[in-house]
Amino acid sequence: MNILYQVAVRNVFRNRRRSLFTLSAIAIGLAVVLIITAVSNAFYRFSIENAVNVKIGALQIHKSGYLSNVSLNQLSFHFQYGQELLRKVESVAGVKAASGRIAFRGLVSNGRNQALFFANGVDVEREQKVCPRWLGTLTEGSQPLLPSDTGQAMVGQELARSLNVAPKGALIRSVVSSETSQQTEPGEFLNLSGSSPQGRQNAIDVQVKATTKSLLPLEEKRSITLPLSAAQSLLGLTGEVTEIAVAVHDLDHLEAVQQRLQAAMGSEFEVSLWSDVQPFLRDVLFRQKVLIGIVSFILFILVLFVIANTMTMAVFERTREIGTMLSVGIKKNQIQRIFFSEAIFVGIIGALAGLLLGLIVVLVLKRIGIPFGSEGFEEGMLYPFLQVPFSCAAFIAAVFCAALAGLFPARRASNMNPVDALRA
């Protein structure tokens, strides 16, 4: 080893208290960044799986131009739905299941009041395969839709409350409470009216079989889900749908599946990612990543200042030593290299300790999980994880911060006047 590097290593261990403080700052800072990022990754994955498995589906198939013309009548982009089309979709490598839907809007009434609603007509049997947790949003007393249902619906709980309707299972409890509060007894049926693609008006009565909750207030105030056959009857779209939701085996390879499915469907259809269908959720998750990045940057800046401060203190304390080295012929660039090497050495050891500490904590959390539950989310567990590229980048960033923090003290030490340094 070069004698200059030997001197640098010796100097690090000579003042153990200062070196331990600097190492701890780097290690704790890097470990916190890794842990925060791992938990953020878990929440990011949980949010995507929640959205994909509860309502959206990993991919959606529409007629070409559907997403770019959402302001137009969505029903005008209808197409034939049958077993042949489903087999074609499910034959693509990576596709797990597919289910037809009709997305539309209209007016809902309880006989006294009416409101605007946004509805999904779903193939109940297949919807369970595409979105296995789609029934996890049901409120207490609700009953799930069955494949045999034709005139039942699930209604957002705020919409149901505003129209004073409730599922039959919850109706008994409402009647008991109404005796003391003197409220009107909630009803069980609603009238839905909508327009066919040609503008023909129609209406049907549906029984409220369930109420649902959501993270989005607007969804609770406007959403209705009903069997696909009921939606087709209301809108005059027998045997047709406006979209097909698709589940995939592995979300990590979603874009590859999208490309294969697009090639199989041809130019008549467009295959969209969940993030294209739900830009609001995509933007929320993006802002979360930006926030985590800002926190990580601030932590690294704090580490940088800690290292710079301790290295500058080392320069002041070793002023006479620096003057002695300069007076016996050691060059300024060699002095600079000694102090710079000290900073890098401390950075590498601290970063290794932080990387090890962070990985141990993340592995423990991944093994035991973090309980998570929120209104609109199905209760579950977060399992923090880290990606190898990010861990390597964080390690390099910590070492780089240490090297950057050592530049100023190193230059200050090399620019000292030997006579003034010996007088100190």
QUISULKA-V489686 format. One record per residue. N is the residue number from 1. RES is the residue in three letters. PHI is phi in whole degrees, 0 to 359 (none if undefined). PSI is psi in whole degrees, 0 to 359 (NA if undefined). NEAR is the number of other C-alpha atoms within 12 Angstrom. Layout:
N&RES&PHI&PSI&NEAR, N&RES&PHI&PSI&NEAR
This chain:
1&MET&none&138&8, 2&ASN&305&139&12, 3&ILE&302&327&15, 4&LEU&295&321&23, 5&TYR&289&327&23, 6&GLN&297&319&18, 7&VAL&297&318&23, 8&ALA&298&315&29, 9&VAL&296&319&28, 10&ARG&298&320&20, 11&ASN&294&326&29, 12&VAL&297&316&32, 13&PHE&275&352&19, 14&ARG&289&318&16, 15&ASN&251&86&21, 16&ARG&292&325&18, 17&ARG&295&313&15, 18&ARG&295&317&24, 19&SER&296&320&31, 20&LEU&295&322&24, 21&PHE&297&316&23, 22&THR&293&316&43, 23&LEU&300&318&38, 24&SER&296&319&28, 25&ALA&299&315&36, 26&ILE&293&314&50, 27&ALA&296&313&37, 28&ILE&293&318&31, 29&GLY&300&314&42, 30&LEU&292&319&49, 31&ALA&298&317&37, 32&VAL&297&318&35, 33&VAL&299&316&40, 34&LEU&294&318&43, 35&ILE&293&314&37, 36&ILE&300&317&32, 37&THR&294&320&34, 38&ALA&296&316&36, 39&VAL&295&320&34, 40&SER&297&319&34, 41&ASN&299&320&28, 42&ALA&295&316&32, 43&PHE&293&322&30, 44&TYR&300&312&28, 45&ARG&294&318&25, 46&PHE&298&318&31, 47&SER&296&318&35, 48&ILE&294&313&29, 49&GLU&297&323&34, 50&ASN&298&314&37, 51&ALA&293&316&38, 52&VAL&292&317&36, 53&ASN&273&347&35, 54&VAL&264&319&34, 55&LYS&219&314&43, 56&ILE&279&312&41, 57&GLY&93&150&46, 58&ALA&295&321&45, 59&LEU&227&157&47, 60&GLN&225&140&44, 61&ILE&249&128&46, 62&HIS&227&167&41, 63&LYS&295&147&30, 64&SER&304&134&26, 65&GLY&95&358&23, 66&TYR&298&306&29, 67&LEU&289&329&27, 68&SER&279&354&17, 69&ASN&229&44&15, 70&VAL&294&338&18, 71&SER&285&343&11, 72&LEU&276&178&15, 73&ASN&291&113&24, 74&GLN&296&334&32, 75&LEU&292&343&35, 76&SER&288&350&30, 77&PHE&258&36&32, 78&HIS&279&159&35, 79&PHE&207&164&29, 80&GLN&292&141&23, 81&TYR&233&123&30, 82&GLY&199&182&20, 83&GLN&295&325&17, 84&GLU&296&316&12, 85&LEU&293&320&25, 86&LEU&296&319&26, 87&ARG&297&323&19, 88&LYS&296&317&23, 89&VAL&292&313&38, 90&GLU&285&350&29, 91&SER&278&348&22, 92&VAL&287&135&27, 93&ALA&300&131&25, 94&GLY&98&343&27, 95&VAL&278&132&36, 96&LYS&264&315&31, 97&ALA&197&164&33, 98&ALA&218&149&44, 99&SER&212&136&42, 100&GLY&277&149&46, 101&ARG&218&161&45, 102&ILE&232&118&47, 103&ALA&261&126&39, 104&PHE&206&176&41, 105&ARG&224&162&30, 106&GLY&183&202&32, 107&LEU&243&140&29, 108&VAL&240&141&36, 109&SER&221&147&29, 110&ASN&255&11&29, 111&GLY&100&340&18, 112&ARG&239&318&14, 113&ASN&236&159&18, 114&GLN&221&160&21, 115&ALA&209&160&27, 116&LEU&283&142&25, 117&PHE&225&156&32, 118&PHE&242&125&31, 119&ALA&236&156&36, 120&ASN&236&120&40, 121&GLY&269&121&41, 122&VAL&239&148&45, 123&ASP&282&96&38, 124&VAL&305&316&34, 125&GLU&295&317&25, 126&ARG&279&333&28, 127&GLU&300&326&37, 128&GLN&295&330&30, 129&LYS&280&324&31, 130&VAL&281&316&38, 131&CYS&237&83&35, 132&PRO&297&343&30, 133&ARG&249&23&26, 134&TRP&291&340&34, 135&LEU&267&1&33, 136&GLY&286&352&29, 137&THR&267&3&36, 138&LEU&290&142&32, 139&THR&274&170&29, 140&GLU&297&137&22, 141&GLY&91&355&21, 142&SER&273&157&30, 143&GLN&237&136&27, 144&PRO&290&154&33, 145&LEU&293&145&34, 146&LEU&246&155&24, 147&PRO&303&334&20, 148&SER&276&350&16, 149&ASP&291&142&26, 150&THR&231&330&28, 151&GLY&238&28&30, 152&GLN&246&165&39, 153&ALA&206&157&46, 154&MET&251&131&48, 155&VAL&238&140&48, 156&GLY&305&138&42, 157&GLN&296&328&38, 158&GLU&289&322&29, 159&LEU&295&318&37, 160&ALA&297&320&42, 161&ARG&294&319&28, 162&SER&292&331&24, 163&LEU&263&3&32, 164&ASN&57&52&32, 165&VAL&233&160&40, 166&ALA&204&155&40, 167&PRO&298&157&38, 168&LYS&300&324&26, 169&GLY&294&328&23, 170&ALA&268&352&28, 171&LEU&294&323&28, 172&ILE&297&315&18, 173&ARG&296&324&18, 174&SER&293&323&26, 175&VAL&295&318&22, 176&VAL&298&316&16, 177&SER&290&334&16, 178&SER&290&338&16, 179&GLU&294&330&13, 180&THR&266&327&12, 181&SER&269&349&11, 182&GLN&61&36&12, 183&GLN&268&160&13, 184&THR&288&146&18, 185&GLU&293&131&24, 186&PRO&293&147&29, 187&GLY&273&183&30, 188&GLU&231&350&34, 189&PHE&237&149&30, 190&LEU&229&155&38, 191&ASN&251&123&33, 192&LEU&253&133&40, 193&SER&235&141&32, 194&GLY&207&173&35, 195&SER&244&140&27, 196&SER&287&169&29, 197&PRO&304&335&27, 198&GLN&271&359&17, 199&GLY&95&6&15, 200&ARG&284&129&14, 201&GLN&276&143&18, 202&ASN&209&163&25, 203&ALA&212&149&24, 204&ILE&220&157&31, 205&ASP&260&137&27, 206&VAL&231&150&33, 207&GLN&268&133&34, 208&VAL&284&108&44, 209&LYS&263&339&40, 210&ALA&202&154&40, 211&THR&243&149&45, 212&THR&236&156&45, 213&LYS&245&160&37, 214&SER&205&158&32, 215&LEU&289&335&24, 216&LEU&265&117&20, 217&PRO&303&320&17, 218&LEU&298&325&18, 219&GLU&293&320&28, 220&GLU&293&331&31, 221&LYS&274&346&28, 222&ARG&228&348&35, 223&SER&275&141&37, 224&ILE&221&136&45, 225&THR&239&130&48, 226&LEU&220&163&46, 227&PRO&300&149&37, 228&LEU&301&322&44, 229&SER&296&323&34, 230&ALA&292&318&38, 231&ALA&294&321&46, 232&GLN&295&321&39, 233&SER&293&318&29, 234&LEU&295&321&34, 235&LEU&259&0&38, 236&GLY&68&37&28, 237&LEU&240&49&33, 238&THR&302&125&21, 239&GLY&76&12&24, 240&GLU&232&160&34, 241&VAL&220&171&39, 242&THR&252&347&41, 243&GLU&201&160&43, 244&ILE&235&123&45, 245&ALA&271&141&45, 246&VAL&233&133&45, 247&ALA&258&146&44, 248&VAL&240&161&36, 249&HIS&285&325&24, 250&ASP&220&116&19, 251&LEU&292&338&26, 252&ASP&291&340&15, 253&HIS&246&33&19, 254&LEU&295&318&29, 255&GLU&293&325&23, 256&ALA&294&319&22, 257&VAL&296&320&32, 258&GLN&301&316&32, 259&GLN&296&317&22, 260&ARG&294&320&24, 261&LEU&291&322&35, 262&GLN&296&320&28, 263&ALA&295&323&19, 264&ALA&288&325&24, 265&MET&279&334&27, 266&GLY&84&180&18, 267&SER&287&347&15, 268&GLU&292&334&18, 269&PHE&240&160&27, 270&GLU&237&135&31, 271&VAL&254&121&39, 272&SER&245&145&34, 273&LEU&285&161&34, 274&TRP&302&326&34, 275&SER&291&333&28, 276&ASP&283&328&23, 277&VAL&282&325&29, 278&GLN&239&72&23, 279&PRO&297&334&17, 280&PHE&297&311&15, 281&LEU&296&320&24, 282&ARG&300&317&21, 283&ASP&291&322&16, 284&VAL&298&315&18, 285&LEU&292&326&25, 286&PHE&294&317&20, 287&ARG&296&326&16, 288&GLN&297&317&22, 289&LYS&295&321&23, 290&VAL&297&318&16, 291&LEU&298&317&17, 292&ILE&297&322&25, 293&GLY&297&320&21, 294&ILE&294&317&17, 295&VAL&299&316&22, 296&SER&297&319&27, 297&PHE&297&317&22, 298&ILE&297&318&19, 299&LEU&298&319&29, 300&PHE&293&324&37, 301&ILE&296&318&25, 302&LEU&298&318&24, 303&VAL&298&319&41, 304&LEU&301&316&36, 305&PHE&292&324&26, 306&VAL&298&314&32, 307&ILE&295&315&46, 308&ALA&300&321&36, 309&ASN&294&313&26, 310&THR&292&322&35, 311&MET&292&322&42, 312&THR&295&321&28, 313&MET&298&322&24, 314&ALA&296&322&33, 315&VAL&297&315&35, 316&PHE&297&320&21, 317&GLU&288&335&20, 318&ARG&250&30&26, 319&THR&300&312&29, 320&ARG&296&322&23, 321&GLU&298&318&27, 322&ILE&295&318&37, 323&GLY&298&322&30, 324&THR&295&315&23, 325&MET&297&321&29, 326&LEU&292&324&27, 327&SER&286&337&20, 328&VAL&266&7&14, 329&GLY&107&4&14, 330&ILE&288&129&21, 331&LYS&285&160&23, 332&LYS&297&320&25, 333&ASN&292&335&22, 334&GLN&286&321&26, 335&ILE&300&316&38, 336&GLN&298&321&31, 337&ARG&293&325&33, 338&ILE&298&309&37, 339&PHE&291&323&46, 340&PHE&294&321&42, 341&SER&294&323&36, 342&GLU&301&313&45, 343&ALA&298&317&46, 344&ILE&294&319&38, 345&PHE&298&314&36, 346&VAL&299&320&47, 347&GLY&297&318&46, 348&ILE&294&313&30, 349&ILE&296&314&30, 350&GLY&297&319&38, 351&ALA&293&321&44, 352&LEU&297&317&30, 353&ALA&296&317&28, 354&GLY&295&319&37, 355&LEU&297&316&37, 356&LEU&295&315&24, 357&LEU&298&314&25, 358&GLY&298&317&35, 359&LEU&294&321&33, 360&ILE&297&313&22, 361&VAL&298&317&28, 362&VAL&296&318&35, 363&LEU&296&321&21, 364&VAL&296&313&18, 365&LEU&296&324&24, 366&LYS&293&327&23, 367&ARG&287&317&15, 368&ILE&269&334&14, 369&GLY&79&159&21, 370&ILE&243&115&23, 371&PRO&301&136&19, 372&PHE&219&136&20, 373&GLY&202&140&17, 374&SER&206&157&17, 375&GLU&300&124&18, 376&GLY&96&346&29, 377&PHE&252&141&31, 378&GLU&288&135&31, 379&GLU&298&142&18, 380&GLY&196&198&20, 381&MET&236&140&25, 382&LEU&266&132&29, 383&TYR&241&94&29, 384&PRO&302&145&33, 385&PHE&209&157&33, 386&LEU&237&150&32, 387&GLN&261&141&20, 388&VAL&303&314&14, 389&PRO&303&319&10, 390&PHE&293&318&21, 391&SER&299&317&28, 392&CYS&295&318&21, 393&ALA&295&321&19, 394&ALA&295&320&36, 395&PHE&298&313&34, 396&ILE&296&321&27, 397&ALA&297&321&33, 398&ALA&295&316&46, 399&VAL&295&320&39, 400&PHE&297&318&29, 401&CYS&298&320&38, 402&ALA&296&317&46, 403&ALA&294&319&33, 404&LEU&296&321&31, 405&ALA&292&335&37, 406&GLY&275&352&40, 407&LEU&296&310&32, 408&PHE&296&311&28, 409&PRO&300&323&37, 410&ALA&295&317&36, 411&ARG&292&323&25, 412&ARG&297&318&29, 413&ALA&293&319&38, 414&SER&287&337&30, 415&ASN&268&6&23, 416&MET&290&147&32, 417&ASN&278&127&22, 418&PRO&304&318&26, 419&VAL&295&315&18, 420&ASP&294&325&17, 421&ALA&293&321&25, 422&LEU&291&333&19, 423&ARG&285&339&14, 424&ALA&299&NA&18
